[in-house]
Amino acid sequence: MNNNITEMAWLDLTVENAGEVKDFYQDVVGWEVEACSMGDYDDYAMNNPANDSPQAGICHARGVNENLPPVWMPYFLVADIDASIAAVTSKGGALLTEVKSMGADDKYVVIKDPAGAVCALYFKKA
């Protein structure tokens, strides 16, 4: 079944020490940092300095990110999140989180493939 994955929607790194790690990537890769308020702490959008567009996120392992592994996690854009979830389970993968909301209409779920690699599926309402 082809769920029309057309692009990577986002790339996130979730760690205990996001403040320190964002400084590392700012110096090593050259990204500019934009703080994103999460209430009582900030996560960070890492922006391309040439056009100020977000390239990735570096997040604290808190709240909805509390149980995510400290790895760079791609969020793959899918046309139908329910069909993709059904394919994950039927093809030997596993859901690592429940389906979560992002904003008003978008949804995502973290999965593990049969080899144990972790990524997320992201649905963006048109």
MODELLER restraints for C-alpha pairs under 7 A, 6 or more apart:
rsr = mdl.restraints
at = mdl.atoms
rsr.add(forms.Gaussian(group=physical.xy_distance, feature=features.Distance(at['CA:3:A'], at['CA:78:A']), mean=6.13, stdev=0.5))
rsr.add(forms.Gaussian(group=physical.xy_distance, feature=features.Distance(at['CA:3:A'], at['CA:79:A']), mean=5.81, stdev=0.5))
rsr.add(forms.Gaussian(group=physical.xy_distance, feature=features.Distance(at['CA:3:A'], at['CA:80:A']), mean=6.45, stdev=0.5))
rsr.add(forms.Gaussian(group=physical.xy_distance, feature=features.Distance(at['CA:3:A'], at['CA:84:A']), mean=6.59, stdev=0.5))
rsr.add(forms.Gaussian(group=physical.xy_distance, feature=features.Distance(at['CA:4:A'], at['CA:78:A']), mean=6.26, stdev=0.5))
rsr.add(forms.Gaussian(group=physical.xy_distance, feature=features.Distance(at['CA:4:A'], at['CA:79:A']), mean=5.95, stdev=0.5))
rsr.add(forms.Gaussian(group=physical.xy_distance, feature=features.Distance(at['CA:5:A'], at['CA:76:A']), mean=6.82, stdev=0.5))
rsr.add(forms.Gaussian(group=physical.xy_distance, feature=features.Distance(at['CA:5:A'], at['CA:77:A']), mean=5.68, stdev=0.5))
rsr.add(forms.Gaussian(group=physical.xy_distance, feature=features.Distance(at['CA:5:A'], at['CA:78:A']), mean=4.92, stdev=0.5))
rsr.add(forms.Gaussian(group=physical.xy_distance, feature=features.Distance(at['CA:5:A'], at['CA:79:A']), mean=6.83, stdev=0.5))
rsr.add(forms.Gaussian(group=physical.xy_distance, feature=features.Distance(at['CA:6:A'], at['CA:77:A']), mean=6.55, stdev=0.5))
rsr.add(forms.Gaussian(group=physical.xy_distance, feature=features.Distance(at['CA:7:A'], at['CA:76:A']), mean=6.34, stdev=0.5))
rsr.add(forms.Gaussian(group=physical.xy_distance, feature=features.Distance(at['CA:7:A'], at['CA:77:A']), mean=5.80, stdev=0.5))
rsr.add(forms.Gaussian(group=physical.xy_distance, feature=features.Distance(at['CA:8:A'], at['CA:74:A']), mean=6.67, stdev=0.5))
rsr.add(forms.Gaussian(group=physical.xy_distance, feature=features.Distance(at['CA:8:A'], at['CA:75:A']), mean=5.86, stdev=0.5))
rsr.add(forms.Gaussian(group=physical.xy_distance, feature=features.Distance(at['CA:8:A'], at['CA:76:A']), mean=4.51, stdev=0.5))
rsr.add(forms.Gaussian(group=physical.xy_distance, feature=features.Distance(at['CA:8:A'], at['CA:77:A']), mean=5.75, stdev=0.5))
rsr.add(forms.Gaussian(group=physical.xy_distance, feature=features.Distance(at['CA:9:A'], at['CA:75:A']), mean=5.40, stdev=0.5))
rsr.add(forms.Gaussian(group=physical.xy_distance, feature=features.Distance(at['CA:9:A'], at['CA:76:A']), mean=5.46, stdev=0.5))
rsr.add(forms.Gaussian(group=physical.xy_distance, feature=features.Distance(at['CA:9:A'], at['CA:77:A']), mean=5.24, stdev=0.5))
rsr.add(forms.Gaussian(group=physical.xy_distance, feature=features.Distance(at['CA:10:A'], at['CA:56:A']), mean=6.24, stdev=0.5))
rsr.add(forms.Gaussian(group=physical.xy_distance, feature=features.Distance(at['CA:10:A'], at['CA:74:A']), mean=5.95, stdev=0.5))
rsr.add(forms.Gaussian(group=physical.xy_distance, feature=features.Distance(at['CA:10:A'], at['CA:75:A']), mean=5.00, stdev=0.5))
rsr.add(forms.Gaussian(group=physical.xy_distance, feature=features.Distance(at['CA:11:A'], at['CA:56:A']), mean=4.82, stdev=0.5))
rsr.add(forms.Gaussian(group=physical.xy_distance, feature=features.Distance(at['CA:11:A'], at['CA:57:A']), mean=6.33, stdev=0.5))
rsr.add(forms.Gaussian(group=physical.xy_distance, feature=features.Distance(at['CA:11:A'], at['CA:72:A']), mean=6.65, stdev=0.5))
rsr.add(forms.Gaussian(group=physical.xy_distance, feature=features.Distance(at['CA:11:A'], at['CA:73:A']), mean=5.61, stdev=0.5))
rsr.add(forms.Gaussian(group=physical.xy_distance, feature=features.Distance(at['CA:11:A'], at['CA:74:A']), mean=4.53, stdev=0.5))
rsr.add(forms.Gaussian(group=physical.xy_distance, feature=features.Distance(at['CA:11:A'], at['CA:75:A']), mean=6.00, stdev=0.5))
rsr.add(forms.Gaussian(group=physical.xy_distance, feature=features.Distance(at['CA:12:A'], at['CA:56:A']), mean=5.63, stdev=0.5))
rsr.add(forms.Gaussian(group=physical.xy_distance, feature=features.Distance(at['CA:12:A'], at['CA:57:A']), mean=4.61, stdev=0.5))
rsr.add(forms.Gaussian(group=physical.xy_distance, feature=features.Distance(at['CA:12:A'], at['CA:58:A']), mean=5.80, stdev=0.5))
rsr.add(forms.Gaussian(group=physical.xy_distance, feature=features.Distance(at['CA:12:A'], at['CA:72:A']), mean=5.64, stdev=0.5))
rsr.add(forms.Gaussian(group=physical.xy_distance, feature=features.Distance(at['CA:12:A'], at['CA:73:A']), mean=5.20, stdev=0.5))
rsr.add(forms.Gaussian(group=physical.xy_distance, feature=features.Distance(at['CA:12:A'], at['CA:74:A']), mean=6.54, stdev=0.5))
rsr.add(forms.Gaussian(group=physical.xy_distance, feature=features.Distance(at['CA:13:A'], at['CA:57:A']), mean=6.23, stdev=0.5))
rsr.add(forms.Gaussian(group=physical.xy_distance, feature=features.Distance(at['CA:13:A'], at['CA:58:A']), mean=4.82, stdev=0.5))
rsr.add(forms.Gaussian(group=physical.xy_distance, feature=features.Distance(at['CA:13:A'], at['CA:59:A']), mean=6.07, stdev=0.5))
rsr.add(forms.Gaussian(group=physical.xy_distance, feature=features.Distance(at['CA:13:A'], at['CA:70:A']), mean=6.39, stdev=0.5))
rsr.add(forms.Gaussian(group=physical.xy_distance, feature=features.Distance(at['CA:13:A'], at['CA:71:A']), mean=5.75, stdev=0.5))
rsr.add(forms.Gaussian(group=physical.xy_distance, feature=features.Distance(at['CA:13:A'], at['CA:72:A']), mean=4.65, stdev=0.5))
rsr.add(forms.Gaussian(group=physical.xy_distance, feature=features.Distance(at['CA:13:A'], at['CA:73:A']), mean=6.18, stdev=0.5))
rsr.add(forms.Gaussian(group=physical.xy_distance, feature=features.Distance(at['CA:14:A'], at['CA:58:A']), mean=5.91, stdev=0.5))
rsr.add(forms.Gaussian(group=physical.xy_distance, feature=features.Distance(at['CA:14:A'], at['CA:59:A']), mean=4.61, stdev=0.5))
rsr.add(forms.Gaussian(group=physical.xy_distance, feature=features.Distance(at['CA:14:A'], at['CA:60:A']), mean=5.54, stdev=0.5))
rsr.add(forms.Gaussian(group=physical.xy_distance, feature=features.Distance(at['CA:14:A'], at['CA:61:A']), mean=5.47, stdev=0.5))
rsr.add(forms.Gaussian(group=physical.xy_distance, feature=features.Distance(at['CA:14:A'], at['CA:65:A']), mean=6.86, stdev=0.5))
rsr.add(forms.Gaussian(group=physical.xy_distance, feature=features.Distance(at['CA:14:A'], at['CA:68:A']), mean=6.61, stdev=0.5))
rsr.add(forms.Gaussian(group=physical.xy_distance, feature=features.Distance(at['CA:14:A'], at['CA:69:A']), mean=6.87, stdev=0.5))
rsr.add(forms.Gaussian(group=physical.xy_distance, feature=features.Distance(at['CA:14:A'], at['CA:70:A']), mean=5.28, stdev=0.5))
rsr.add(forms.Gaussian(group=physical.xy_distance, feature=features.Distance(at['CA:14:A'], at['CA:71:A']), mean=6.86, stdev=0.5))
rsr.add(forms.Gaussian(group=physical.xy_distance, feature=features.Distance(at['CA:15:A'], at['CA:59:A']), mean=6.29, stdev=0.5))
rsr.add(forms.Gaussian(group=physical.xy_distance, feature=features.Distance(at['CA:15:A'], at['CA:60:A']), mean=5.24, stdev=0.5))
rsr.add(forms.Gaussian(group=physical.xy_distance, feature=features.Distance(at['CA:15:A'], at['CA:61:A']), mean=5.14, stdev=0.5))
rsr.add(forms.Gaussian(group=physical.xy_distance, feature=features.Distance(at['CA:15:A'], at['CA:70:A']), mean=5.19, stdev=0.5))
rsr.add(forms.Gaussian(group=physical.xy_distance, feature=features.Distance(at['CA:16:A'], at['CA:60:A']), mean=5.42, stdev=0.5))
rsr.add(forms.Gaussian(group=physical.xy_distance, feature=features.Distance(at['CA:16:A'], at['CA:61:A']), mean=5.17, stdev=0.5))
rsr.add(forms.Gaussian(group=physical.xy_distance, feature=features.Distance(at['CA:17:A'], at['CA:60:A']), mean=6.54, stdev=0.5))
rsr.add(forms.Gaussian(group=physical.xy_distance, feature=features.Distance(at['CA:18:A'], at['CA:58:A']), mean=6.03, stdev=0.5))
rsr.add(forms.Gaussian(group=physical.xy_distance, feature=features.Distance(at['CA:18:A'], at['CA:59:A']), mean=5.64, stdev=0.5))
rsr.add(forms.Gaussian(group=physical.xy_distance, feature=features.Distance(at['CA:18:A'], at['CA:60:A']), mean=5.19, stdev=0.5))
rsr.add(forms.Gaussian(group=physical.xy_distance, feature=features.Distance(at['CA:22:A'], at['CA:58:A']), mean=6.27, stdev=0.5))
rsr.add(forms.Gaussian(group=physical.xy_distance, feature=features.Distance(at['CA:25:A'], at['CA:31:A']), mean=6.76, stdev=0.5))
rsr.add(forms.Gaussian(group=physical.xy_distance, feature=features.Distance(at['CA:26:A'], at['CA:32:A']), mean=6.05, stdev=0.5))
rsr.add(forms.Gaussian(group=physical.xy_distance, feature=features.Distance(at['CA:26:A'], at['CA:33:A']), mean=6.98, stdev=0.5))
rsr.add(forms.Gaussian(group=physical.xy_distance, feature=features.Distance(at['CA:31:A'], at['CA:46:A']), mean=5.53, stdev=0.5))
rsr.add(forms.Gaussian(group=physical.xy_distance, feature=features.Distance(at['CA:31:A'], at['CA:47:A']), mean=5.30, stdev=0.5))
rsr.add(forms.Gaussian(group=physical.xy_distance, feature=features.Distance(at['CA:31:A'], at['CA:48:A']), mean=5.43, stdev=0.5))
rsr.add(forms.Gaussian(group=physical.xy_distance, feature=features.Distance(at['CA:31:A'], at['CA:49:A']), mean=6.18, stdev=0.5))
rsr.add(forms.Gaussian(group=physical.xy_distance, feature=features.Distance(at['CA:32:A'], at['CA:46:A']), mean=5.66, stdev=0.5))
rsr.add(forms.Gaussian(group=physical.xy_distance, feature=features.Distance(at['CA:32:A'], at['CA:47:A']), mean=4.97, stdev=0.5))
rsr.add(forms.Gaussian(group=physical.xy_distance, feature=features.Distance(at['CA:32:A'], at['CA:48:A']), mean=6.40, stdev=0.5))
rsr.add(forms.Gaussian(group=physical.xy_distance, feature=features.Distance(at['CA:32:A'], at['CA:49:A']), mean=5.83, stdev=0.5))
rsr.add(forms.Gaussian(group=physical.xy_distance, feature=features.Distance(at['CA:33:A'], at['CA:44:A']), mean=6.33, stdev=0.5))
rsr.add(forms.Gaussian(group=physical.xy_distance, feature=features.Distance(at['CA:33:A'], at['CA:45:A']), mean=5.98, stdev=0.5))
rsr.add(forms.Gaussian(group=physical.xy_distance, feature=features.Distance(at['CA:33:A'], at['CA:46:A']), mean=4.96, stdev=0.5))
rsr.add(forms.Gaussian(group=physical.xy_distance, feature=features.Distance(at['CA:33:A'], at['CA:47:A']), mean=6.18, stdev=0.5))
rsr.add(forms.Gaussian(group=physical.xy_distance, feature=features.Distance(at['CA:34:A'], at['CA:44:A']), mean=5.56, stdev=0.5))
rsr.add(forms.Gaussian(group=physical.xy_distance, feature=features.Distance(at['CA:34:A'], at['CA:45:A']), mean=5.09, stdev=0.5))
rsr.add(forms.Gaussian(group=physical.xy_distance, feature=features.Distance(at['CA:34:A'], at['CA:46:A']), mean=6.38, stdev=0.5))
rsr.add(forms.Gaussian(group=physical.xy_distance, feature=features.Distance(at['CA:35:A'], at['CA:42:A']), mean=5.77, stdev=0.5))
rsr.add(forms.Gaussian(group=physical.xy_distance, feature=features.Distance(at['CA:35:A'], at['CA:43:A']), mean=5.93, stdev=0.5))
rsr.add(forms.Gaussian(group=physical.xy_distance, feature=features.Distance(at['CA:35:A'], at['CA:44:A']), mean=4.64, stdev=0.5))
rsr.add(forms.Gaussian(group=physical.xy_distance, feature=features.Distance(at['CA:35:A'], at['CA:45:A']), mean=6.39, stdev=0.5))
rsr.add(forms.Gaussian(group=physical.xy_distance, feature=features.Distance(at['CA:36:A'], at['CA:42:A']), mean=5.28, stdev=0.5))
rsr.add(forms.Gaussian(group=physical.xy_distance, feature=features.Distance(at['CA:36:A'], at['CA:43:A']), mean=5.13, stdev=0.5))
rsr.add(forms.Gaussian(group=physical.xy_distance, feature=features.Distance(at['CA:36:A'], at['CA:44:A']), mean=5.42, stdev=0.5))
rsr.add(forms.Gaussian(group=physical.xy_distance, feature=features.Distance(at['CA:36:A'], at['CA:45:A']), mean=6.78, stdev=0.5))
rsr.add(forms.Gaussian(group=physical.xy_distance, feature=features.Distance(at['CA:37:A'], at['CA:43:A']), mean=6.43, stdev=0.5))
rsr.add(forms.Gaussian(group=physical.xy_distance, feature=features.Distance(at['CA:43:A'], at['CA:58:A']), mean=6.19, stdev=0.5))
rsr.add(forms.Gaussian(group=physical.xy_distance, feature=features.Distance(at['CA:43:A'], at['CA:59:A']), mean=4.72, stdev=0.5))
rsr.add(forms.Gaussian(group=physical.xy_distance, feature=features.Distance(at['CA:43:A'], at['CA:60:A']), mean=6.21, stdev=0.5))
rsr.add(forms.Gaussian(group=physical.xy_distance, feature=features.Distance(at['CA:44:A'], at['CA:57:A']), mean=5.59, stdev=0.5))
rsr.add(forms.Gaussian(group=physical.xy_distance, feature=features.Distance(at['CA:44:A'], at['CA:58:A']), mean=5.19, stdev=0.5))
rsr.add(forms.Gaussian(group=physical.xy_distance, feature=features.Distance(at['CA:44:A'], at['CA:59:A']), mean=6.25, stdev=0.5))
rsr.add(forms.Gaussian(group=physical.xy_distance, feature=features.Distance(at['CA:45:A'], at['CA:54:A']), mean=6.03, stdev=0.5))
rsr.add(forms.Gaussian(group=physical.xy_distance, feature=features.Distance(at['CA:45:A'], at['CA:56:A']), mean=5.96, stdev=0.5))
rsr.add(forms.Gaussian(group=physical.xy_distance, feature=features.Distance(at['CA:45:A'], at['CA:57:A']), mean=4.55, stdev=0.5))
rsr.add(forms.Gaussian(group=physical.xy_distance, feature=features.Distance(at['CA:45:A'], at['CA:58:A']), mean=6.53, stdev=0.5))
rsr.add(forms.Gaussian(group=physical.xy_distance, feature=features.Distance(at['CA:46:A'], at['CA:54:A']), mean=5.64, stdev=0.5))
rsr.add(forms.Gaussian(group=physical.xy_distance, feature=features.Distance(at['CA:46:A'], at['CA:55:A']), mean=5.68, stdev=0.5))
rsr.add(forms.Gaussian(group=physical.xy_distance, feature=features.Distance(at['CA:46:A'], at['CA:56:A']), mean=5.19, stdev=0.5))
rsr.add(forms.Gaussian(group=physical.xy_distance, feature=features.Distance(at['CA:46:A'], at['CA:57:A']), mean=5.69, stdev=0.5))
rsr.add(forms.Gaussian(group=physical.xy_distance, feature=features.Distance(at['CA:47:A'], at['CA:53:A']), mean=5.17, stdev=0.5))
rsr.add(forms.Gaussian(group=physical.xy_distance, feature=features.Distance(at['CA:47:A'], at['CA:54:A']), mean=4.16, stdev=0.5))
rsr.add(forms.Gaussian(group=physical.xy_distance, feature=features.Distance(at['CA:47:A'], at['CA:55:A']), mean=5.33, stdev=0.5))
rsr.add(forms.Gaussian(group=physical.xy_distance, feature=features.Distance(at['CA:48:A'], at['CA:54:A']), mean=6.29, stdev=0.5))
rsr.add(forms.Gaussian(group=physical.xy_distance, feature=features.Distance(at['CA:48:A'], at['CA:55:A']), mean=6.27, stdev=0.5))
rsr.add(forms.Gaussian(group=physical.xy_distance, feature=features.Distance(at['CA:61:A'], at['CA:67:A']), mean=6.95, stdev=0.5))
rsr.add(forms.Gaussian(group=physical.xy_distance, feature=features.Distance(at['CA:61:A'], at['CA:68:A']), mean=6.91, stdev=0.5))
rsr.add(forms.Gaussian(group=physical.xy_distance, feature=features.Distance(at['CA:73:A'], at['CA:118:A']), mean=6.94, stdev=0.5))
rsr.add(forms.Gaussian(group=physical.xy_distance, feature=features.Distance(at['CA:73:A'], at['CA:119:A']), mean=5.32, stdev=0.5))
rsr.add(forms.Gaussian(group=physical.xy_distance, feature=features.Distance(at['CA:74:A'], at['CA:119:A']), mean=5.42, stdev=0.5))
rsr.add(forms.Gaussian(group=physical.xy_distance, feature=features.Distance(at['CA:74:A'], at['CA:120:A']), mean=6.23, stdev=0.5))
rsr.add(forms.Gaussian(group=physical.xy_distance, feature=features.Distance(at['CA:75:A'], at['CA:119:A']), mean=6.20, stdev=0.5))
rsr.add(forms.Gaussian(group=physical.xy_distance, feature=features.Distance(at['CA:75:A'], at['CA:120:A']), mean=4.55, stdev=0.5))
rsr.add(forms.Gaussian(group=physical.xy_distance, feature=features.Distance(at['CA:75:A'], at['CA:121:A']), mean=5.45, stdev=0.5))
rsr.add(forms.Gaussian(group=physical.xy_distance, feature=features.Distance(at['CA:75:A'], at['CA:122:A']), mean=5.80, stdev=0.5))
rsr.add(forms.Gaussian(group=physical.xy_distance, feature=features.Distance(at['CA:76:A'], at['CA:120:A']), mean=6.20, stdev=0.5))
rsr.add(forms.Gaussian(group=physical.xy_distance, feature=features.Distance(at['CA:76:A'], at['CA:121:A']), mean=4.96, stdev=0.5))
rsr.add(forms.Gaussian(group=physical.xy_distance, feature=features.Distance(at['CA:76:A'], at['CA:122:A']), mean=5.64, stdev=0.5))
rsr.add(forms.Gaussian(group=physical.xy_distance, feature=features.Distance(at['CA:77:A'], at['CA:121:A']), mean=6.13, stdev=0.5))
rsr.add(forms.Gaussian(group=physical.xy_distance, feature=features.Distance(at['CA:77:A'], at['CA:122:A']), mean=4.77, stdev=0.5))
rsr.add(forms.Gaussian(group=physical.xy_distance, feature=features.Distance(at['CA:77:A'], at['CA:123:A']), mean=5.85, stdev=0.5))
rsr.add(forms.Gaussian(group=physical.xy_distance, feature=features.Distance(at['CA:78:A'], at['CA:121:A']), mean=6.46, stdev=0.5))
rsr.add(forms.Gaussian(group=physical.xy_distance, feature=features.Distance(at['CA:78:A'], at['CA:122:A']), mean=5.93, stdev=0.5))
rsr.add(forms.Gaussian(group=physical.xy_distance, feature=features.Distance(at['CA:78:A'], at['CA:123:A']), mean=5.47, stdev=0.5))
rsr.add(forms.Gaussian(group=physical.xy_distance, feature=features.Distance(at['CA:79:A'], at['CA:123:A']), mean=6.42, stdev=0.5))
rsr.add(forms.Gaussian(group=physical.xy_distance, feature=features.Distance(at['CA:80:A'], at['CA:123:A']), mean=6.82, stdev=0.5))
rsr.add(forms.Gaussian(group=physical.xy_distance, feature=features.Distance(at['CA:81:A'], at['CA:123:A']), mean=5.85, stdev=0.5))
rsr.add(forms.Gaussian(group=physical.xy_distance, feature=features.Distance(at['CA:88:A'], at['CA:94:A']), mean=6.32, stdev=0.5))
rsr.add(forms.Gaussian(group=physical.xy_distance, feature=features.Distance(at['CA:92:A'], at['CA:114:A']), mean=5.32, stdev=0.5))
rsr.add(forms.Gaussian(group=physical.xy_distance, feature=features.Distance(at['CA:93:A'], at['CA:112:A']), mean=5.51, stdev=0.5))
rsr.add(forms.Gaussian(group=physical.xy_distance, feature=features.Distance(at['CA:93:A'], at['CA:113:A']), mean=4.39, stdev=0.5))
rsr.add(forms.Gaussian(group=physical.xy_distance, feature=features.Distance(at['CA:93:A'], at['CA:114:A']), mean=4.84, stdev=0.5))
rsr.add(forms.Gaussian(group=physical.xy_distance, feature=features.Distance(at['CA:94:A'], at['CA:111:A']), mean=5.64, stdev=0.5))
rsr.add(forms.Gaussian(group=physical.xy_distance, feature=features.Distance(at['CA:94:A'], at['CA:112:A']), mean=5.20, stdev=0.5))
rsr.add(forms.Gaussian(group=physical.xy_distance, feature=features.Distance(at['CA:94:A'], at['CA:113:A']), mean=6.63, stdev=0.5))
rsr.add(forms.Gaussian(group=physical.xy_distance, feature=features.Distance(at['CA:95:A'], at['CA:110:A']), mean=6.17, stdev=0.5))
rsr.add(forms.Gaussian(group=physical.xy_distance, feature=features.Distance(at['CA:95:A'], at['CA:111:A']), mean=4.46, stdev=0.5))
rsr.add(forms.Gaussian(group=physical.xy_distance, feature=features.Distance(at['CA:95:A'], at['CA:112:A']), mean=6.38, stdev=0.5))
rsr.add(forms.Gaussian(group=physical.xy_distance, feature=features.Distance(at['CA:96:A'], at['CA:110:A']), mean=5.35, stdev=0.5))
rsr.add(forms.Gaussian(group=physical.xy_distance, feature=features.Distance(at['CA:96:A'], at['CA:111:A']), mean=5.13, stdev=0.5))
rsr.add(forms.Gaussian(group=physical.xy_distance, feature=features.Distance(at['CA:96:A'], at['CA:112:A']), mean=6.67, stdev=0.5))
rsr.add(forms.Gaussian(group=physical.xy_distance, feature=features.Distance(at['CA:97:A'], at['CA:109:A']), mean=5.88, stdev=0.5))
rsr.add(forms.Gaussian(group=physical.xy_distance, feature=features.Distance(at['CA:97:A'], at['CA:110:A']), mean=5.45, stdev=0.5))
rsr.add(forms.Gaussian(group=physical.xy_distance, feature=features.Distance(at['CA:98:A'], at['CA:109:A']), mean=6.13, stdev=0.5))
rsr.add(forms.Gaussian(group=physical.xy_distance, feature=features.Distance(at['CA:99:A'], at['CA:107:A']), mean=6.54, stdev=0.5))
rsr.add(forms.Gaussian(group=physical.xy_distance, feature=features.Distance(at['CA:99:A'], at['CA:108:A']), mean=5.62, stdev=0.5))
rsr.add(forms.Gaussian(group=physical.xy_distance, feature=features.Distance(at['CA:99:A'], at['CA:109:A']), mean=4.70, stdev=0.5))
rsr.add(forms.Gaussian(group=physical.xy_distance, feature=features.Distance(at['CA:100:A'], at['CA:107:A']), mean=5.50, stdev=0.5))
rsr.add(forms.Gaussian(group=physical.xy_distance, feature=features.Distance(at['CA:100:A'], at['CA:108:A']), mean=5.38, stdev=0.5))
rsr.add(forms.Gaussian(group=physical.xy_distance, feature=features.Distance(at['CA:100:A'], at['CA:109:A']), mean=6.20, stdev=0.5))
rsr.add(forms.Gaussian(group=physical.xy_distance, feature=features.Distance(at['CA:101:A'], at['CA:107:A']), mean=4.48, stdev=0.5))
rsr.add(forms.Gaussian(group=physical.xy_distance, feature=features.Distance(at['CA:101:A'], at['CA:108:A']), mean=6.52, stdev=0.5))
rsr.add(forms.Gaussian(group=physical.xy_distance, feature=features.Distance(at['CA:105:A'], at['CA:125:A']), mean=5.90, stdev=0.5))
rsr.add(forms.Gaussian(group=physical.xy_distance, feature=features.Distance(at['CA:106:A'], at['CA:123:A']), mean=5.60, stdev=0.5))
rsr.add(forms.Gaussian(group=physical.xy_distance, feature=features.Distance(at['CA:106:A'], at['CA:124:A']), mean=4.69, stdev=0.5))
rsr.add(forms.Gaussian(group=physical.xy_distance, feature=features.Distance(at['CA:106:A'], at['CA:125:A']), mean=5.76, stdev=0.5))
rsr.add(forms.Gaussian(group=physical.xy_distance, feature=features.Distance(at['CA:107:A'], at['CA:122:A']), mean=5.90, stdev=0.5))
rsr.add(forms.Gaussian(group=physical.xy_distance, feature=features.Distance(at['CA:107:A'], at['CA:123:A']), mean=5.18, stdev=0.5))
rsr.add(forms.Gaussian(group=physical.xy_distance, feature=features.Distance(at['CA:107:A'], at['CA:124:A']), mean=6.79, stdev=0.5))
rsr.add(forms.Gaussian(group=physical.xy_distance, feature=features.Distance(at['CA:108:A'], at['CA:120:A']), mean=6.59, stdev=0.5))
rsr.add(forms.Gaussian(group=physical.xy_distance, feature=features.Distance(at['CA:108:A'], at['CA:121:A']), mean=5.43, stdev=0.5))
rsr.add(forms.Gaussian(group=physical.xy_distance, feature=features.Distance(at['CA:108:A'], at['CA:122:A']), mean=4.39, stdev=0.5))
rsr.add(forms.Gaussian(group=physical.xy_distance, feature=features.Distance(at['CA:108:A'], at['CA:123:A']), mean=6.14, stdev=0.5))
rsr.add(forms.Gaussian(group=physical.xy_distance, feature=features.Distance(at['CA:109:A'], at['CA:120:A']), mean=5.45, stdev=0.5))
rsr.add(forms.Gaussian(group=physical.xy_distance, feature=features.Distance(at['CA:109:A'], at['CA:121:A']), mean=5.46, stdev=0.5))
rsr.add(forms.Gaussian(group=physical.xy_distance, feature=features.Distance(at['CA:109:A'], at['CA:122:A']), mean=6.87, stdev=0.5))
rsr.add(forms.Gaussian(group=physical.xy_distance, feature=features.Distance(at['CA:110:A'], at['CA:119:A']), mean=5.81, stdev=0.5))
rsr.add(forms.Gaussian(group=physical.xy_distance, feature=features.Distance(at['CA:110:A'], at['CA:120:A']), mean=4.14, stdev=0.5))
rsr.add(forms.Gaussian(group=physical.xy_distance, feature=features.Distance(at['CA:110:A'], at['CA:121:A']), mean=6.46, stdev=0.5))
rsr.add(forms.Gaussian(group=physical.xy_distance, feature=features.Distance(at['CA:111:A'], at['CA:118:A']), mean=5.75, stdev=0.5))
rsr.add(forms.Gaussian(group=physical.xy_distance, feature=features.Distance(at['CA:111:A'], at['CA:119:A']), mean=5.64, stdev=0.5))
rsr.add(forms.Gaussian(group=physical.xy_distance, feature=features.Distance(at['CA:111:A'], at['CA:120:A']), mean=5.70, stdev=0.5))
rsr.add(forms.Gaussian(group=physical.xy_distance, feature=features.Distance(at['CA:112:A'], at['CA:118:A']), mean=4.50, stdev=0.5))
rsr.add(forms.Gaussian(group=physical.xy_distance, feature=features.Distance(at['CA:112:A'], at['CA:119:A']), mean=6.56, stdev=0.5))
